[in-house]
Amino acid sequence: MDTINNVKARLGKSVHIQNVLRAFEARDRNIQESNFDRVNFWSITNLVVMMMIAATQVYLVRSLFEDKRKIRT
């Protein structure tokens, strides 16, 4: 009987530890997904800003080489 109670107590501890580990895993997964979404958002924002800057630079360089005279000789 003592052996059965001992096994039952250890089994209960094992179940408790597994539940705690499951809770930690769920928390860590939520943090990981949140970080993934945050990194994706800022990567897309960075990409959009870089594209706007590139377009502005192309426009400015082209405007430097435009012939602004009305009569071409």
MDAnalysis code that builds the backbone (N, CA, C; Angstrom):
import MDAnalysis as mda
import numpy as np

u = mda.Universe.empty(219, n_residues=73, atom_resindex=np.repeat(np.arange(73), 3), trajectory=True)
u.add_TopologyAttr("name", ["N", "CA", "C"] * 73)
u.add_TopologyAttr("resid", np.arange(1, 74))
u.add_TopologyAttr("resname", ["MET", "ASP", "THR", "ILE", "ASN", "ASN", "VAL", "LYS", "ALA", "ARG", "LEU", "GLY", "LYS", "SER", "VAL", "HIS", "ILE", "GLN", "ASN", "VAL", "LEU", "ARG", "ALA", "PHE", "GLU", "ALA", "ARG", "ASP", "ARG", "ASN", "ILE", "GLN", "GLU", "SER", "ASN", "PHE", "ASP", "ARG", "VAL", "ASN", "PHE", "TRP", "SER", "ILE", "THR", "ASN", "LEU", "VAL", "VAL", "MET", "MET", "MET", "ILE", "ALA", "ALA", "THR", "GLN", "VAL", "TYR", "LEU", "VAL", "ARG", "SER", "LEU", "PHE", "GLU", "ASP", "LYS", "ARG", "LYS", "ILE", "ARG", "THR"])
u.atoms.positions = np.array([
    [0.834, -1.205, 0.000],
    [0.000, 0.000, 0.000],
    [0.874, 1.263, 0.000],
    [1.970, 1.185, 0.766],
    [2.880, 2.330, 0.786],
    [3.486, 2.579, -0.589],
    [3.801, 1.518, -1.273],
    [4.380, 1.645, -2.609],
    [3.393, 2.293, -3.565],
    [2.146, 1.896, -3.490],
    [1.115, 2.478, -4.357],
    [0.938, 3.964, -4.050],
    [0.890, 4.312, -2.776],
    [0.758, 5.729, -2.409],
    [1.985, 6.531, -2.850],
    [3.143, 5.923, -2.750],
    [4.373, 6.586, -3.183],
    [4.348, 6.836, -4.694],
    [3.943, 5.838, -5.450],
    [3.837, 5.980, -6.914],
    [2.798, 7.035, -7.262],
    [1.683, 7.023, -6.543],
    [0.612, 7.995, -6.798],
    [1.108, 9.417, -6.521],
    [1.861, 9.618, -5.440],
    [2.389, 10.940, -5.099],
    [3.381, 11.411, -6.154],
    [4.243, 10.501, -6.585],
    [5.223, 10.876, -7.619],
    [4.542, 11.162, -8.944],
    [3.508, 10.404, -9.253],
    [2.752, 10.650, -10.478],
    [2.064, 12.019, -10.423],
    [1.526, 12.355, -9.271],
    [0.915, 13.676, -9.097],
    [1.931, 14.796, -9.275],
    [3.145, 14.599, -8.733],
    [4.204, 15.597, -8.914],
    [4.591, 15.720, -10.384],
    [4.640, 14.590, -11.080],
    [4.979, 14.605, -12.506],
    [3.927, 15.372, -13.309],
    [2.671, 15.128, -13.001],
    [1.589, 15.843, -13.690],
    [1.686, 17.337, -13.416],
    [1.957, 17.697, -12.173],
    [2.093, 19.111, -11.815],
    [3.260, 19.764, -12.569],
    [4.390, 19.094, -12.617],
    [5.555, 19.637, -13.325],
    [5.253, 19.776, -14.820],
    [4.570, 18.808, -15.397],
    [4.210, 18.894, -16.812],
    [3.267, 20.064, -17.061],
    [2.324, 20.307, -16.161],
    [1.423, 21.450, -16.314],
    [2.177, 22.768, -16.233],
    [3.134, 22.855, -15.316],
    [3.936, 24.070, -15.190],
    [4.758, 24.288, -16.456],
    [5.361, 23.219, -16.955],
    [6.162, 23.331, -18.180],
    [5.295, 23.717, -19.374],
    [4.081, 23.195, -19.443],
    [3.154, 23.566, -20.517],
    [2.801, 25.047, -20.447],
    [2.612, 25.556, -19.228],
    [2.302, 26.979, -19.051],
    [3.488, 27.836, -19.484],
    [4.700, 27.434, -19.109],
    [5.891, 28.180, -19.544],
    [6.027, 28.157, -21.060],
    [5.768, 26.996, -21.654],
    [5.873, 26.876, -23.105],
    [4.848, 27.773, -23.801],
    [3.624, 27.814, -23.285],
    [2.590, 28.664, -23.880],
    [2.969, 30.133, -23.761],
    [3.495, 30.536, -22.602],
    [3.916, 31.927, -22.416],
    [5.051, 32.283, -23.365],
    [6.043, 31.400, -23.463],
    [7.180, 31.654, -24.341],
    [6.756, 31.705, -25.807],
    [5.819, 30.851, -26.180],
    [5.345, 30.870, -27.571],
    [4.619, 32.174, -27.881],
    [3.809, 32.661, -26.942],
    [3.130, 33.939, -27.153],
    [4.127, 35.080, -27.285],
    [5.159, 35.062, -26.461],
    [6.190, 36.098, -26.563],
    [6.901, 35.999, -27.906],
    [7.212, 34.800, -28.336],
    [7.893, 34.595, -29.608],
    [7.035, 35.083, -30.779],
    [5.762, 34.772, -30.776],
    [4.880, 35.221, -31.851],
    [4.728, 36.737, -31.845],
    [4.671, 37.321, -30.669],
    [4.586, 38.776, -30.569],
    [5.845, 39.426, -31.136],
    [6.996, 38.884, -30.783],
    [8.254, 39.415, -31.318],
    [8.334, 39.242, -32.825],
    [7.855, 38.114, -33.327],
    [7.856, 37.866, -34.769],
    [7.000, 38.898, -35.489],
    [5.808, 39.178, -34.956],
    [4.934, 40.184, -35.562],
    [5.568, 41.568, -35.509],
    [6.207, 41.895, -34.395],
    [6.855, 43.197, -34.249],
    [8.009, 43.357, -35.248],
    [8.816, 42.309, -35.401],
    [9.933, 42.356, -36.349],
    [9.408, 42.494, -37.772],
    [8.361, 41.768, -38.117],
    [7.778, 41.889, -39.458],
    [7.246, 43.290, -39.705],
    [6.562, 43.876, -38.731],
    [6.018, 45.224, -38.898],
    [7.131, 46.229, -39.152],
    [8.176, 46.196, -38.337],
    [9.247, 47.179, -38.494],
    [10.075, 46.909, -39.743],
    [10.176, 45.668, -40.178],
    [10.876, 45.364, -41.429],
    [10.118, 45.943, -42.618],
    [8.812, 45.793, -42.624],
    [8.003, 46.349, -43.711],
    [8.063, 47.871, -43.677],
    [7.993, 48.458, -42.480],
    [8.099, 49.915, -42.358],
    [9.445, 50.391, -42.879],
    [10.505, 49.708, -42.522],
    [11.840, 50.063, -42.989],
    [11.935, 49.953, -44.501],
    [11.349, 48.907, -45.079],
    [11.361, 48.719, -46.522],
    [10.630, 49.855, -47.231],
    [9.476, 50.242, -46.722],
    [8.706, 51.335, -47.331],
    [9.488, 52.637, -47.271],
    [10.100, 52.924, -46.139],
    [10.891, 54.158, -46.002],
    [12.071, 54.138, -46.972],
    [12.740, 53.007, -47.093],
    [13.879, 52.914, -48.018],
    [13.439, 53.108, -49.459],
    [12.288, 52.560, -49.831],
    [11.784, 52.745, -51.199],
    [11.442, 54.206, -51.468],
    [10.846, 54.876, -50.481],
    [10.527, 56.301, -50.649],
    [11.809, 57.117, -50.791],
    [12.812, 56.820, -50.005],
    [14.080, 57.541, -50.091],
    [14.745, 57.278, -51.439],
    [14.698, 56.045, -51.911],
    [15.280, 55.718, -53.214],
    [14.578, 56.486, -54.326],
    [13.247, 56.540, -54.280],
    [12.496, 57.278, -55.303],
    [12.839, 58.765, -55.252],
    [12.963, 59.304, -54.053],
    [13.317, 60.719, -53.907],
    [14.721, 60.975, -54.455],
    [15.654, 60.099, -54.197],
    [17.018, 60.269, -54.704],
    [17.056, 60.196, -56.223],
    [16.319, 59.266, -56.818],
    [16.265, 59.170, -58.276],
    [15.693, 60.456, -58.855],
    [14.630, 60.957, -58.266],
    [14.025, 62.203, -58.738],
    [15.013, 63.363, -58.641],
    [15.714, 63.486, -57.529],
    [16.655, 64.587, -57.354],
    [17.836, 64.490, -58.313],
    [18.367, 63.291, -58.537],
    [19.486, 63.143, -59.470],
    [19.036, 63.438, -60.887],
    [17.855, 63.001, -61.267],
    [17.343, 63.313, -62.605],
    [17.121, 64.810, -62.777],
    [16.656, 65.466, -61.729],
    [16.411, 66.906, -61.850],
    [17.719, 67.675, -62.006],
    [18.831, 67.135, -61.546],
    [20.117, 67.797, -61.731],
    [20.543, 67.812, -63.193],
    [20.139, 66.808, -63.954],
    [20.562, 66.687, -65.343],
    [19.499, 67.143, -66.340],
    [18.394, 67.702, -65.902],
    [17.368, 68.207, -66.815],
    [17.855, 69.487, -67.473],
    [17.489, 69.628, -68.744],
    [17.814, 70.864, -69.464],
    [16.643, 71.815, -69.269],
    [16.877, 72.864, -68.493],
    [15.785, 73.768, -68.127],
    [15.639, 74.941, -69.095],
    [16.495, 75.006, -70.112],
    [16.381, 76.101, -71.074],
    [15.227, 75.843, -72.013],
    [14.564, 76.900, -72.424],
    [13.432, 76.761, -73.344],
    [13.920, 76.453, -74.764],
    [15.001, 77.110, -75.183],
    [15.523, 76.928, -76.544],
    [16.775, 76.064, -76.461],
    [16.762, 75.001, -77.218],
    [17.931, 74.130, -77.241],
    [18.793, 74.500, -78.441],
    [20.071, 74.576, -78.196],
    [20.970, 74.944, -79.314],
    [21.828, 73.783, -79.713],
])
